[in-house]
Amino acid sequence: MSVDHAELVHFEGTINQGLSIEPDDWMPGRYRQSLVRMISQHAHSEIMGMYPEANWISQAPSLRRKIALLAKIQDEAAHGLYLYSAAETLGAQRSKNESELRNGRAKYSNLMDNAATSWADVGAIAWLGDGAGIVNQVSLQDNSYGPYARALQRICQEESFHQRQGYEIIAVLAKGSAAQKEMAQSAIDRWWIPSLMMFGPPDSLSSHSEQSLRWRIKCEPNEVLRQRFVDDLVPQIVDLGLNLPDETIKWNDTRQSYDYGEIDWQHFKDLVSKGGFQRAERLEARTNAWYEGAWVREAALARNNQLRKAS
């Protein structure tokens, strides 16, 4: 048995026992590359997730809503930093990750390129978008790479508050005036498909999924997670007195789940390759923030160096 083969056997045995792979452990190059890609995309999505809602900070309908939205956006920034740090344990350079994001070469969730045109959109993003994220990320807490799994434990706790915040916004609007209920309905209708797309295409369309599932880079198939999301959300939408965003949704007694309409995966591929509606605007905002915040990074670095010398 060759050294590499023996290491692979030990590596896969560790995973099959439900144990974690840590940064200093031997790992196949493909495992490392897949994790860097996944964690980096997750980090980019958290960072870009600040932008659809940011314009609503000054337009929030109350001080309470403003404070909650500010806290949510701060959480998203912190999540991105946790995840960039996790990627660094695999050898990824944070400067390269950040540069690729600003230059438009990095991939992130297409949900973040959509426009938030009403206050109800802020609720829908948190309830549906973050809700989809939670379903996926809770599953990933059992992934085989220790630093990523541990980062997700805190991220999921905070995302659950974001989802509840979004639900509350939509619930209040749904019980309000006719105009407010219409606003809530419109937001749910527009954010439904982008939220379903967050799970990615069916695993049968991906050449990486089988290996990722075997190595517990991902823990459950995309379709299983998407179905879980639909089954959780449909009763809540009905309870709020809102119409379902998809006329084909119906209960399937045989599967004990809801059937729902087909998703245009070609459109999804086009979004991945070309970017969404507001990608250029969002990347410009990210680039401006990077350069405008240069003095903060320089001051923090100078202070850190000063403390090192003093110690």
WOKALIN-V89247 format. One record per residue. N is the residue number from 0. RES is the residue in one letter. PSI is psi in radians with two decimals (* if undefined). Layout:
BEGIN
n=(N & N)
res=(RES & RES)
psi=(PSI & PSI)
END
This chain:
BEGIN
n=(0 & 1 & 2 & 3 & 4 & 5 & 6 & 7 & 8 & 9 & 10 & 11 & 12 & 13 & 14 & 15 & 16 & 17 & 18 & 19 & 20 & 21 & 22 & 23 & 24 & 25 & 26 & 27 & 28 & 29 & 30 & 31 & 32 & 33 & 34 & 35 & 36 & 37 & 38 & 39 & 40 & 41 & 42 & 43 & 44 & 45 & 46 & 47 & 48 & 49 & 50 & 51 & 52 & 53 & 54 & 55 & 56 & 57 & 58 & 59 & 60 & 61 & 62 & 63 & 64 & 65 & 66 & 67 & 68 & 69 & 70 & 71 & 72 & 73 & 74 & 75 & 76 & 77 & 78 & 79 & 80 & 81 & 82 & 83 & 84 & 85 & 86 & 87 & 88 & 89 & 90 & 91 & 92 & 93 & 94 & 95 & 96 & 97 & 98 & 99 & 100 & 101 & 102 & 103 & 104 & 105 & 106 & 107 & 108 & 109 & 110 & 111 & 112 & 113 & 114 & 115 & 116 & 117 & 118 & 119 & 120 & 121 & 122 & 123 & 124 & 125 & 126 & 127 & 128 & 129 & 130 & 131 & 132 & 133 & 134 & 135 & 136 & 137 & 138 & 139 & 140 & 141 & 142 & 143 & 144 & 145 & 146 & 147 & 148 & 149 & 150 & 151 & 152 & 153 & 154 & 155 & 156 & 157 & 158 & 159 & 160 & 161 & 162 & 163 & 164 & 165 & 166 & 167 & 168 & 169 & 170 & 171 & 172 & 173 & 174 & 175 & 176 & 177 & 178 & 179 & 180 & 181 & 182 & 183 & 184 & 185 & 186 & 187 & 188 & 189 & 190 & 191 & 192 & 193 & 194 & 195 & 196 & 197 & 198 & 199 & 200 & 201 & 202 & 203 & 204 & 205 & 206 & 207 & 208 & 209 & 210 & 211 & 212 & 213 & 214 & 215 & 216 & 217 & 218 & 219 & 220 & 221 & 222 & 223 & 224 & 225 & 226 & 227 & 228 & 229 & 230 & 231 & 232 & 233 & 234 & 235 & 236 & 237 & 238 & 239 & 240 & 241 & 242 & 243 & 244 & 245 & 246 & 247 & 248 & 249 & 250 & 251 & 252 & 253 & 254 & 255 & 256 & 257 & 258 & 259 & 260 & 261 & 262 & 263 & 264 & 265 & 266 & 267 & 268 & 269 & 270 & 271 & 272 & 273 & 274 & 275 & 276 & 277 & 278 & 279 & 280 & 281 & 282 & 283 & 284 & 285 & 286 & 287 & 288 & 289 & 290 & 291 & 292 & 293 & 294 & 295 & 296 & 297 & 298 & 299 & 300 & 301 & 302 & 303 & 304 & 305 & 306 & 307 & 308 & 309 & 310)
res=(M & S & V & D & H & A & E & L & V & H & F & E & G & T & I & N & Q & G & L & S & I & E & P & D & D & W & M & P & G & R & Y & R & Q & S & L & V & R & M & I & S & Q & H & A & H & S & E & I & M & G & M & Y & P & E & A & N & W & I & S & Q & A & P & S & L & R & R & K & I & A & L & L & A & K & I & Q & D & E & A & A & H & G & L & Y & L & Y & S & A & A & E & T & L & G & A & Q & R & S & K & N & E & S & E & L & R & N & G & R & A & K & Y & S & N & L & M & D & N & A & A & T & S & W & A & D & V & G & A & I & A & W & L & G & D & G & A & G & I & V & N & Q & V & S & L & Q & D & N & S & Y & G & P & Y & A & R & A & L & Q & R & I & C & Q & E & E & S & F & H & Q & R & Q & G & Y & E & I & I & A & V & L & A & K & G & S & A & A & Q & K & E & M & A & Q & S & A & I & D & R & W & W & I & P & S & L & M & M & F & G & P & P & D & S & L & S & S & H & S & E & Q & S & L & R & W & R & I & K & C & E & P & N & E & V & L & R & Q & R & F & V & D & D & L & V & P & Q & I & V & D & L & G & L & N & L & P & D & E & T & I & K & W & N & D & T & R & Q & S & Y & D & Y & G & E & I & D & W & Q & H & F & K & D & L & V & S & K & G & G & F & Q & R & A & E & R & L & E & A & R & T & N & A & W & Y & E & G & A & W & V & R & E & A & A & L & A & R & N & N & Q & L & R & K & A & S)
psi=(2.19 & 2.84 & -0.81 & -0.69 & -0.72 & -0.70 & -0.67 & -0.72 & -0.78 & -0.74 & -0.89 & -0.55 & -0.70 & -0.78 & -0.76 & -0.42 & -0.02 & 0.26 & 2.95 & 2.57 & 2.27 & 2.86 & -0.60 & -0.09 & 2.67 & 2.47 & 2.58 & 2.61 & -0.64 & -0.63 & -0.83 & -0.81 & -0.73 & -0.72 & -0.72 & -0.77 & -0.83 & -0.84 & -0.68 & -0.76 & -0.68 & -0.78 & -0.78 & -0.70 & -0.66 & -0.77 & -0.84 & -0.32 & -0.25 & -0.50 & -0.68 & -0.54 & -0.29 & -0.65 & -0.24 & -0.02 & -0.82 & -0.21 & 0.12 & 2.49 & -0.14 & 2.88 & -0.69 & -0.78 & -0.66 & -0.80 & -0.75 & -0.70 & -0.71 & -0.78 & -0.71 & -0.80 & -0.67 & -0.69 & -0.75 & -0.73 & -0.76 & -0.69 & -0.74 & -0.71 & -0.71 & -0.78 & -0.65 & -0.68 & -0.71 & -0.69 & -0.60 & -0.55 & -0.26 & 0.08 & 0.00 & 2.43 & 2.20 & -0.70 & -0.67 & -0.75 & -0.84 & -0.67 & -0.75 & -0.57 & -0.86 & -0.59 & -0.03 & 0.16 & -0.34 & 2.60 & 2.54 & 3.04 & 2.26 & -0.33 & -0.58 & -0.17 & 0.00 & 2.68 & 2.38 & 1.75 & -0.10 & 2.90 & -0.55 & -0.53 & -0.62 & -0.73 & -0.74 & -0.66 & -0.79 & -0.76 & -0.88 & -0.91 & -0.93 & -0.54 & -0.74 & -0.72 & -0.72 & -0.79 & -0.77 & -0.77 & -0.56 & -0.73 & -0.71 & -0.19 & -0.36 & 0.19 & 2.84 & -0.20 & 2.01 & -0.92 & -0.64 & -0.78 & -0.73 & -0.66 & -0.66 & -0.47 & -0.80 & -0.72 & -0.77 & -0.66 & -0.76 & -0.64 & -0.51 & -0.59 & -0.68 & -0.78 & -0.74 & -0.66 & -0.76 & -0.73 & -0.74 & -0.71 & -0.84 & -0.68 & -0.73 & -0.78 & -0.69 & -0.46 & 0.10 & -2.57 & 2.97 & -0.68 & -0.69 & -0.72 & -0.68 & -0.66 & -0.76 & -0.75 & -0.76 & -0.72 & -0.78 & -0.75 & -0.71 & -0.49 & -0.05 & -0.98 & -0.80 & -0.59 & -0.69 & -0.60 & -0.31 & -0.39 & -0.18 & 2.94 & 2.89 & 2.53 & -0.39 & -0.33 & -0.01 & 2.38 & -0.17 & -0.32 & -0.75 & -0.80 & -0.70 & -0.66 & -0.67 & -0.64 & 0.12 & 0.55 & -0.71 & 2.67 & -0.37 & 2.63 & 2.66 & -0.73 & -0.59 & -0.77 & -0.72 & -0.72 & -0.69 & -0.73 & -0.82 & -0.79 & -0.55 & -0.71 & -0.64 & -0.86 & -0.59 & -0.72 & -0.76 & -0.75 & -0.50 & -0.05 & 0.32 & 2.74 & 2.56 & 2.44 & -0.07 & 2.03 & -0.30 & -0.07 & 2.22 & 2.70 & 2.37 & 1.87 & -0.60 & -0.81 & -0.23 & 0.74 & 2.98 & 2.31 & 2.62 & 2.95 & 2.88 & 2.61 & 2.39 & 1.63 & -0.35 & -0.70 & -0.69 & -0.80 & -0.66 & -0.69 & -0.71 & -0.73 & -0.61 & -0.31 & 2.77 & -2.97 & -0.78 & 0.45 & -0.81 & -0.75 & -0.71 & -0.71 & -0.60 & -0.73 & -0.68 & -0.73 & -0.76 & -0.73 & -0.65 & -0.87 & -0.63 & -0.42 & 0.15 & -0.68 & -0.55 & -0.79 & -0.74 & -0.72 & -0.72 & -0.71 & -0.72 & -0.73 & -0.70 & -0.75 & -0.63 & -0.75 & -0.64 & -0.75 & -0.66 & -0.50 & *)
END
